[in-house]
Amino acid sequence: MLSTLARAATRRPLTVLLLWGLFLLLGFGLGTGVFGKLSDDVPDVPGTESQIAAEHLDGLDPAGDSITGVVEAAAVAAPAVRTEVRRAVADLREVAGVAEVPDPYATPGLVAEDGRALVVSVVLEGGLGDDAEEAAVDDAADRLHGIAGSEVSGVHVSGGPLLGQQLGERAQEDVKNAELISLPVVLVLLLVVFGGLRAAGLPLLVAVAGIAGAFLALFGFSQFTDISVYAIQVTTMLGLGLAVDYALLMLVRFREERRHTPDVVEAVHRTVAAAGRTVLFSGLTVAVSLAGLLVFPSTFLRSMGLAVAAVVVVDMLAALTLLPALLARFGGRIPPAKVRPEEEEGRLFGRIARFAARRRVAVLAVAVPALLVLALPVSGLTINLGDARQLPKDTEARQLYDAIEAHFPPGTGVSPVTVVLRPGTDTATADRIRALAPGTTARDLSGGTTVLELPPGGPADGPAATELVERVREVRGDAPVQVTGGAAQLVDFRQMLADRAPWAALTVLAGIFLLLFAFTGSVLLPLRTVATTLLSLGAALGAVVWVFQDGHLAALVGAEGLGALSLTAPPLIIAIAFGLAMDYELFILARMREAREATGDDREAVVTGLRRSGRVVTCAALLLAVVFGAFMTGGFSPILQIGFGLTLAVLIDATVVRMLLVPATMALLGRRAWWAPKPLRRAHERFGVREEAPDPAPAPPQPAAR
């Protein structure tokens, strides 16, 4: 298969480049339409009690969304401010699609006790189409922002559909800024690695294809399901990072092949036959790692798994088709790697490998406990929906949240725990539920349904709110009562993760085992790989909890301790980091297998494999860290958490795990590392994926000793 791809790419390079050019136009043209289709409804899980109850309420009482404006002034009761606000309220009531705008001066609770702020709530009509709702929201926001005057110090507008629109705009801006930061830095690092602009520029072309693939994949999925605002940054950072990784591996191998093969096309074929096989398996392992997200019924997790897996496949195809076509066309201008004596190539990594293999017990005794200590905070991990504190302080939604926090009592604007009493609910059950929270309100809907709204006594997703949900579900017994709202969604989301996580892990581990067995023919190497990968993953996730949940050193990365992680962060960090770890494992195992087949010496193959792959793995990890770090500059807390976790996971995995634990464990296992039972070995010999490389070219003469 790989030979066929290589021949097709080198035989018709202009055709391949034209096809990829059309793909780029689609990605950066049609694909960018996804920025207008982003959703912030992350916790929705079809089939859960909270979702069923919410859909039932929507059917009985299709109330419209609402947006909120906060007006700040030295004194909002001043005549000039009062006149301006009431003029705006009158104008808002005339906007098509607006159902209700209460007079803040006549409605209790809408004017702050300190007299320095007031809330203008704009309720939209139910059942508006997308275009009508967007027009109503834009008109209402413009009118609210139009409240002016020398005594008005600020107006902040957000909430409802406007929040999703603001987040989409911010995501687009963050992606643009991250690309402007990361691409030049990546180019400089590639120049250092390759020493020439031509070789350094090719990975960036592949990376651009990865970004286009991210946009196009997300746009395609947005036609069938909601796409989270988080998906843009995550898929783009991963698409950019993996594209550079794969191109780096291929180019390093191409320059090595050029030392022995003057013919450029032949060198490309040899590169694809050797490094291309590693890229293929790497892409498949990353995609399989992300396939675990498909086990969860969450719309968000499934869409993320599909979108990111699609981006990985695009990167893999770009490395196996676009890059060979570029090399066939321009590779003759890329100088071959310098010829060095065998003992000087990768000398530092060879020394590290020999040390780890020789002192394997000591290395394991130090490294494993250290990683376990870093992973300890994971035991206290908790997730929640989050609030506007997750947003950067210069976003309008965060400014509105801060204004309400500064001027209004705690709990203002917090969504209640909503309890739906279906027909047939007895009075005693309803009374017991009412008694759970002082200040409970009730309203009757058509068909005999009653809705109770219970104040949570704290944040909408805080411990008090989730405990209230669980108490309602205990008290109701067998009565036809359902609980919905933000706290109920969080409880259901947590339960969904707990129920499906074992199946997701089983799916991923089974897929990884099969792929690594097909790649190595060993049953012990996949087990060893999973064990060492879990160590680096646990250490990285523990650091995320320590910083973003507990608040230690959070200010250094532009964050603050929020008491919990975003519910999006842990599953995405685990899935993506696991896949990236497999990426580097395959880079190293491919070289170890080559050395073992060439020499038959198991211990020396470990040293040789790390010596030949250490530089590529280190550079790839550094480039990925740059990409992830650039996306962290946006200041959006869920992306900060994901970027920070992935950066640490990559760096720990590429250094402590792959440079120390891998040679130490390989030396400890010895020849047994490549062992498999006879039936499985026969199956691998018969069905294992093999791509024979061309016969080796004669080695070049070594430099004469002086």
Helices and strands as residue ranges (DSSP letters): H 2-11, H 13-29, G 31-36, E 38-39, H 49-60, E 66-73, H 79-93, E 98-100, E 117-124, H 130-145, E 152-158, H 160-194, H 197-222, E 227-228, H 229-260, H 264-291, G 292-295, H 299-317, I 318-322, H 323-330, G 331-333, G 342-344, H 347-358, H 360-375, G 376-380, E 383-384, G 388-390, H 396-407, E 417-421, H 427-434, E 441-444, G 446-448, E 450-454, H 463-475, E 481-484, H 486-520, H 524-544, I 545-549, G 554-557, E 565-566, H 569-599, H 602-631, G 632-634, H 637-652, I 653-661, H 662-669, G 670-674, H 678-687
